[in-house]
Amino acid sequence: MIHLFSWPTPNGIKVQIMLEEIGLPYKVTGIDITQGDQFKPSFLKISPNNKMPAIIDEKGPGGRPLSVFESGAILMYLAEKTGKLMPKRTRDKMEVIQWLMFQMGTVGPMLGQANFFRKYCPVKVPYALKRYTNEAGRLYGVLDRRLKNNEYLASAKYSIADIAVWPWIIPYFQGVKLEDHRHVNRWFRQIEKRAAVQRGLLILSDRQAPGEEIKMDKAAKEKLYGATQRDAGKRRTAA
Ligand SMILES: N[C@@H](CCC(=O)N[C@@H](CS)C(=O)NCC(=O)O)C(=O)O
């Protein structure tokens, strides 16, 4: 059994979709990031960066439990465990890994900042708004050029690279119109139809609907962006 710790943001949704795609039995614990669940000592044992998602594979390598944090690492682990959604040949595998790293290192962090400055930042910062909206547009352009001649991101086959990028394209608040990027739009709509994707989107959706604004009161904002966040590392060092 896989134990998933998630919340339905793009990084959580990736793993939710992956688990539905591969069909392994799993159970879910919601890590409500607006309530500070990510700072609980029991969660920090498996996710030292106090971010979800994370998993525990109760029957990991050698039959012993293994915990994994970082969504890209989780996708790679589950692909390796099941032999699904990651090609075997090095050349093909490297295509997948490059696009997966592009998501982890660039798409996630940059679109995350676009969402933050456009929707959640309590003060208007015109320079940051412009910078991250421009960057979001540029990244959609990179994806569009790639998808013009490729059915999927890494090759002709759907892979963990698509699963990693797809939830970031659910229209959040990045200031980019999906319809203006024909090939990204085609790819997005194609993947959206997969039954496993639809099932993955339902997980925890009663608590936070994918793509909708995360409702945060003052206390939640303080946890995510204020002193609780800043001091999380200090508390751990002291413990
Ligand atoms: N690189 C990490 C990023 C994970 C991440 O940023 N998770 C966010 C939600 S999308 C989180 O847990 N935020 C809680 C916090 O910042 O306190 C991954 O891909 O797993």
The ligand as a Gaussian input file, in Angstrom:
#p B3LYP/6-31G(d) Opt

LIG

0 1
 N        9.386000      21.082000      -5.328000
 C        8.331000      20.627000      -4.460000
 C        7.380000      21.762000      -4.216000
 C        6.259000      21.376000      -3.274000
 C        5.455000      22.589000      -2.839000
 O        5.837000      23.755000      -3.085000
 N        4.343000      22.345000      -2.170000
 C        3.549000      23.447000      -1.670000
 C        2.167000      23.455000      -2.254000
 S        2.192000      23.431000      -4.016000
 C        3.437000      23.345000      -0.158000
 O        3.421000      22.266000       0.399000
 N        3.348000      24.492000       0.496000
 C        3.260000      24.583000       1.907000
 C        4.171000      25.637000       2.463000
 O        4.864000      26.315000       1.696000
 O        4.182000      25.798000       3.678000
 C        7.604000      19.452000      -5.130000
 O        7.482000      19.484000      -6.349000
 O        7.197000      18.517000      -4.420000

